[in-house]
């Protein structure tokens, strides 16, 4: 880094840069992608709760505290219950999720870990039994998009801060 760049760079307590702030055009392109994916999901008939479950499960797998915080609040606003959110990490071991939600969650996990070809084939087959092609596409796009946001937040070390009481 040049001396000029060092002099103008903000100090980084975490040793990381906020990628969204450093490269705003790239980040805004990702936001626009997320907007398009949200519209695609709605057009495919996926409800907001199912999309938020996908966002949360992928964020759990990736360990993204910032996105877990954002999407937990979004899921609760959409009408999701604290009970189901509390067991989401073990969704296979409960009867709290519908067949459609289970298919979407398996597909989201396969999208997040694409190297597991067996899980990917199984997830696609199960999804094909209960979701239409438009829904499958929307779930995969939702998983791809939240994976990208997870990486931005993890690599930027976006903090989860206490919100002031109202």
KEKE-3310 file (N, C-alpha, C; in steps of 0.2 Angstrom, whole numbers, plus 5000, padded with zeros to 4 digits):
npx = (5004:5003:5011:5002:4989:4990:4989:4976:4968:4955:4957:4957:4950:4947:4956:4951:4944:4928:4920:4908:4908:4921:4920:4908:4900:4901:4895:4882:4878:4876:4866:4856:4855:4850:4837:4831:4831:4823:4811:4809:4807:4795:4787:4788:4780:4785:4784:4788:4793:4798:4809:4816:4820:4828:4838:4843:4847:4857:4866:4868:4876:4887:4892:4889:4887:4882:4873:4864:4859:4852:4843:4836:4828:4821:4814:4806:4798:4791:4783:4787:4790:4798:4801:4803:4813:4823:4826:4830:4843:4843:4834:4830:4828:4816:4798:4793:4794:4787:4785:4788:4796:4806:4812:4816:4826:4835:4839:4845:4856:4863:4867:4875:4885:4892:4901:4897:4891:4882:4873:4868:4861:4852:4845:4840:4831:4822:4817:4811:4800:4791:4792:4790:4798:4801:4801:4811:4822:4821:4824:4837:4843:4841:4849:4861:4863:4862:4873:4883:4882:4885:4898:4903:4900:4906:4920:4922:4920:4908:4900:4889:4878:4872:4855:4847:4835:4818)
npy = (4994:5011:5026:5037:5030:5023:5034:5039:5028:5021:5017:5000:4990:4977:4972:4970:4975:4983:4975:4979:4993:4996:4993:4998:4998:4985:4978:4984:4978:4965:4967:4971:4959:4951:4957:4954:4940:4939:4943:4933:4922:4925:4926:4913:4908:4905:4907:4920:4916:4903:4906:4914:4904:4896:4906:4907:4894:4892:4902:4897:4886:4891:4899:4913:4926:4939:4938:4928:4935:4946:4939:4931:4940:4945:4933:4932:4943:4940:4931:4919:4906:4907:4894:4885:4892:4890:4876:4874:4871:4857:4852:4840:4831:4834:4836:4848:4855:4857:4846:4853:4863:4855:4850:4861:4866:4855:4856:4869:4866:4857:4866:4874:4866:4860:4850:4838:4827:4816:4820:4831:4826:4818:4828:4836:4826:4824:4837:4838:4831:4838:4851:4863:4867:4881:4884:4876:4882:4895:4893:4888:4899:4908:4902:4903:4916:4921:4914:4921:4934:4929:4927:4940:4946:4938:4939:4952:4954:4959:4967:4961:4970:4975:4980:4996:4997:4999)
npz = (5000:4996:5003:5002:5001:5013:5022:5020:5023:5033:5050:5055:5066:5066:5058:5045:5030:5026:5014:5007:5009:5004:4991:4984:4972:4967:4978:4978:4966:4970:4980:4971:4964:4974:4976:4964:4965:4976:4970:4960:4969:4975:4963:4960:4969:4982:4999:5011:5023:5020:5012:5021:5030:5022:5020:5033:5036:5027:5032:5045:5042:5036:5046:5048:5058:5057:5046:5051:5062:5055:5047:5056:5063:5052:5048:5060:5059:5048:5052:5057:5070:5086:5091:5080:5074:5083:5082:5070:5065:5067:5058:5051:5061:5067:5067:5064:5052:5035:5021:5009:5015:5020:5008:5002:5011:5011:4998:4998:5007:4999:4989:4996:4999:4987:4983:4988:4979:4980:4990:4984:4972:4978:4985:4975:4968:4979:4980:4967:4969:4976:4974:4961:4945:4944:4957:4963:4956:4961:4975:4974:4969:4979:4989:4983:4983:4997:5001:4995:5001:5014:5013:5011:5023:5032:5028:5030:5043:5048:5062:5075:5083:5099:5100:5103:5117:5115)
capx = (5000:5007:5010:4996:4984:4990:4987:4969:4964:4953:4960:4953:4950:4947:4961:4948:4940:4921:4920:4903:4910:4926:4918:4901:4897:4900:4890:4875:4876:4874:4860:4851:4854:4845:4831:4829:4830:4817:4805:4809:4804:4788:4784:4787:4775:4788:4782:4794:4795:4802:4815:4820:4822:4834:4843:4845:4850:4864:4870:4871:4881:4893:4894:4889:4883:4878:4867:4860:4855:4847:4837:4831:4823:4816:4809:4801:4793:4787:4778:4790:4790:4805:4802:4805:4820:4827:4828:4832:4849:4842:4827:4829:4826:4809:4792:4790:4794:4783:4788:4791:4802:4812:4815:4820:4832:4840:4842:4849:4862:4867:4869:4880:4891:4891:4905:4894:4887:4876:4868:4865:4857:4846:4841:4836:4826:4817:4814:4807:4794:4786:4792:4790:4805:4802:4802:4818:4826:4821:4827:4844:4846:4841:4854:4867:4863:4864:4880:4888:4881:4888:4905:4905:4900:4912:4927:4922:4919:4903:4898:4882:4878:4866:4851:4844:4829:4813)
capy = (5000:5017:5030:5041:5026:5022:5040:5040:5022:5021:5011:4994:4987:4970:4970:4968:4980:4981:4974:4983:5000:4997:4991:4999:4996:4977:4976:4986:4973:4959:4969:4970:4952:4949:4960:4950:4933:4939:4944:4927:4918:4927:4924:4906:4906:4903:4912:4924:4912:4898:4910:4916:4897:4895:4911:4905:4887:4893:4906:4893:4881:4895:4902:4920:4929:4945:4936:4925:4941:4950:4935:4929:4946:4945:4928:4933:4948:4937:4926:4912:4905:4906:4887:4882:4894:4887:4869:4874:4867:4850:4852:4833:4828:4836:4836:4855:4858:4854:4843:4858:4866:4850:4849:4867:4866:4850:4859:4874:4863:4855:4872:4877:4861:4857:4845:4832:4825:4812:4824:4836:4822:4816:4834:4838:4821:4825:4843:4837:4827:4842:4858:4864:4869:4888:4884:4874:4887:4901:4890:4888:4906:4911:4899:4906:4924:4921:4911:4927:4938:4927:4928:4947:4948:4934:4941:4959:4954:4963:4965:4960:4974:4976:4986:4999:4995:5005)
capz = (5000:4995:5009:5002:5003:5021:5026:5019:5024:5040:5054:5055:5072:5065:5053:5039:5027:5025:5007:5005:5009:5000:4984:4984:4966:4967:4983:4975:4961:4974:4982:4965:4963:4980:4974:4958:4968:4980:4966:4957:4974:4975:4957:4960:4974:4988:5004:5014:5028:5017:5009:5027:5032:5017:5022:5040:5036:5024:5036:5050:5039:5035:5052:5048:5064:5055:5042:5056:5065:5050:5044:5061:5064:5046:5049:5065:5056:5043:5056:5059:5077:5089:5092:5074:5073:5088:5080:5062:5064:5067:5055:5049:5067:5070:5063:5064:5045:5030:5016:5005:5018:5020:5002:5001:5016:5008:4992:5001:5010:4994:4986:5000:4999:4981:4982:4990:4974:4982:4993:4978:4968:4983:4987:4968:4968:4984:4978:4962:4970:4980:4971:4953:4942:4946:4965:4963:4953:4966:4981:4973:4968:4986:4993:4980:4985:5004:5002:4993:5007:5020:5012:5012:5030:5036:5027:5032:5050:5050:5069:5077:5089:5103:5097:5109:5118:5113)
cpx = (5005:5006:5004:4990:4984:4987:4979:4965:4962:4956:4955:4954:4950:4952:4958:4945:4933:4921:4914:4904:4916:4925:4911:4897:4896:4895:4883:4873:4873:4867:4854:4850:4849:4838:4827:4827:4823:4810:4804:4805:4797:4784:4783:4782:4778:4786:4788:4797:4800:4809:4819:4823:4828:4840:4847:4849:4857:4868:4872:4877:4888:4895:4894:4884:4879:4872:4862:4855:4850:4841:4833:4826:4818:4811:4804:4796:4789:4782:4781:4790:4797:4806:4805:4812:4825:4830:4830:4838:4848:4835:4825:4826:4819:4804:4789:4790:4790:4788:4791:4797:4808:4815:4819:4826:4837:4843:4847:4856:4866:4870:4875:4886:4890:4895:4902:4889:4881:4871:4864:4860:4851:4842:4837:4830:4820:4813:4809:4800:4788:4786:4793:4797:4806:4804:4809:4823:4827:4825:4835:4847:4846:4847:4861:4868:4865:4871:4885:4888:4885:4896:4907:4905:4905:4919:4928:4922:4914:4900:4891:4882:4872:4862:4848:4837:4824:4809)
cpy = (5006:5021:5034:5036:5024:5028:5041:5034:5023:5016:5006:4990:4979:4967:4968:4975:4978:4981:4979:4990:5001:4997:4992:4997:4988:4975:4978:4981:4967:4961:4968:4963:4949:4951:4956:4943:4933:4940:4937:4922:4919:4925:4917:4903:4904:4909:4914:4919:4906:4901:4911:4909:4896:4900:4909:4899:4888:4897:4902:4888:4885:4899:4910:4923:4935:4943:4932:4930:4944:4945:4931:4934:4946:4939:4929:4938:4945:4932:4920:4912:4904:4898:4884:4885:4891:4880:4869:4870:4860:4849:4844:4829:4830:4835:4843:4858:4854:4850:4847:4861:4862:4850:4855:4868:4861:4853:4865:4872:4861:4860:4875:4873:4857:4851:4838:4830:4821:4816:4829:4832:4820:4822:4836:4833:4823:4832:4843:4834:4832:4850:4858:4867:4876:4888:4882:4879:4893:4899:4890:4895:4909:4908:4902:4913:4924:4919:4917:4932:4936:4928:4935:4948:4944:4938:4949:4959:4959:4962:4964:4964:4974:4982:4989:4997:5001:5006)
cpz = (5000:5002:5008:5004:5010:5025:5026:5021:5032:5044:5054:5061:5071:5061:5046:5036:5026:5017:5004:5004:5004:4992:4983:4978:4965:4972:4981:4970:4965:4977:4977:4963:4968:4978:4969:4961:4972:4976:4962:4962:4974:4969:4957:4965:4981:4993:5008:5019:5026:5015:5015:5030:5028:5019:5028:5040:5033:5028:5042:5047:5038:5041:5052:5053:5061:5051:5046:5060:5061:5048:5050:5063:5058:5046:5054:5062:5051:5046:5058:5067:5080:5090:5086:5072:5077:5086:5073:5061:5064:5064:5053:5055:5071:5065:5062:5057:5040:5025:5011:5008:5019:5014:5000:5005:5013:5002:4993:5003:5004:4989:4989:5000:4993:4979:4984:4985:4975:4985:4988:4974:4972:4984:4980:4967:4972:4982:4972:4963:4973:4977:4964:4951:4944:4953:4966:4961:4959:4972:4980:4972:4975:4990:4990:4983:4992:5005:5000:4999:5013:5019:5013:5019:5034:5035:5029:5040:5052:5057:5070:5083:5093:5100:5103:5110:5117:5119)
residu = (UNK:UNK:UNK:UNK:UNK:UNK:UNK:UNK:UNK:UNK:UNK:UNK:UNK:UNK:UNK:UNK:UNK:UNK:UNK:UNK:UNK:UNK:UNK:UNK:UNK:UNK:UNK:UNK:UNK:UNK:UNK:UNK:UNK:UNK:UNK:UNK:UNK:UNK:UNK:UNK:UNK:UNK:UNK:UNK:UNK:UNK:UNK:UNK:UNK:UNK:UNK:UNK:UNK:UNK:UNK:UNK:UNK:UNK:UNK:UNK:UNK:UNK:UNK:UNK:UNK:UNK:UNK:UNK:UNK:UNK:UNK:UNK:UNK:UNK:UNK:UNK:UNK:UNK:UNK:UNK:UNK:UNK:UNK:UNK:UNK:UNK:UNK:UNK:UNK:UNK:UNK:UNK:UNK:UNK:UNK:UNK:UNK:UNK:UNK:UNK:UNK:UNK:UNK:UNK:UNK:UNK:UNK:UNK:UNK:UNK:UNK:UNK:UNK:UNK:UNK:UNK:UNK:UNK:UNK:UNK:UNK:UNK:UNK:UNK:UNK:UNK:UNK:UNK:UNK:UNK:UNK:UNK:UNK:UNK:UNK:UNK:UNK:UNK:UNK:UNK:UNK:UNK:UNK:UNK:UNK:UNK:UNK:UNK:UNK:UNK:UNK:UNK:UNK:UNK:UNK:UNK:UNK:UNK:UNK:UNK:UNK:UNK:UNK:UNK:UNK:UNK)
# end
